[in-house]
Amino acid sequence: MPEIDPAAWLADEAHAAFAAQRDLGRAGGDAAAQISLACESLKTTTRLMHVIAWLATRRGEVIQAGQ
């Protein structure tokens, strides 16, 4: 894992996976598959952002508790 926050790394990896699938979908020309992939990408990204926000909140609570 690179020298960045693990949550940011996870978000980047998810983005890369969906981008690769999106590029493959364009080559196939199936509009329904492209829309489905866009919806799943949005759902996954939203869930990841919720998890990242929760982790950031927990990290802040731990730091405050330690001070």
C-alpha positions in Angstrom: 0.0 0.0 0.0 1.4 3.4 -0.9 2.3 6.1 1.7 -1.2 7.6 1.8 -4.2 7.1 4.1 -5.6 3.6 3.7 -9.1 5.0 3.3 -8.0 7.2 0.4 -6.1 4.3 -1.1 -9.3 2.2 -1.0 -11.3 4.9 -2.7 -8.7 5.3 -5.4 -8.7 1.5 -6.0 -12.5 1.4 -6.3 -12.4 4.3 -8.7 -9.8 2.5 -10.8 -11.8 -0.7 -10.9 -15.0 1.1 -12.0 -13.1 3.2 -14.6 -11.6 0.0 -16.1 -15.1 -1.6 -16.3 -16.6 1.7 -17.7 -14.0 1.7 -20.5 -14.7 -1.9 -21.3 -18.5 -1.1 -21.4 -17.9 1.7 -23.9 -16.2 -0.7 -26.2 -19.2 -3.1 -26.1 -21.7 -0.3 -26.7 -24.3 -1.7 -24.4 -26.1 1.3 -23.0 -28.1 -0.6 -20.4 -24.8 -2.1 -19.0 -23.2 1.3 -18.9 -26.1 2.7 -16.9 -26.1 -0.2 -14.5 -22.4 0.2 -14.0 -22.8 3.9 -13.4 -25.4 3.2 -10.8 -23.3 0.6 -9.0 -20.3 2.9 -9.1 -22.3 5.7 -7.5 -23.6 3.3 -4.8 -20.1 2.0 -4.0 -18.6 5.5 -4.0 -21.3 6.7 -1.6 -20.8 3.8 0.7 -17.0 4.3 0.7 -17.4 8.0 1.5 -19.6 7.1 4.4 -17.1 4.7 5.7 -14.2 7.2 5.2 -16.2 9.8 7.1 -16.9 7.4 9.9 -13.2 6.5 10.1 -12.2 10.1 10.1 -14.6 10.8 12.9 -13.4 7.9 15.0 -9.8 8.9 14.4 -10.6 12.4 15.7 -12.3 10.9 18.7 -9.3 8.8 19.5 -6.9 11.7 19.1 -9.1 13.9 21.4 -9.3 11.1 24.0 -5.6 10.8 24.1 -5.0 14.4 24.8 
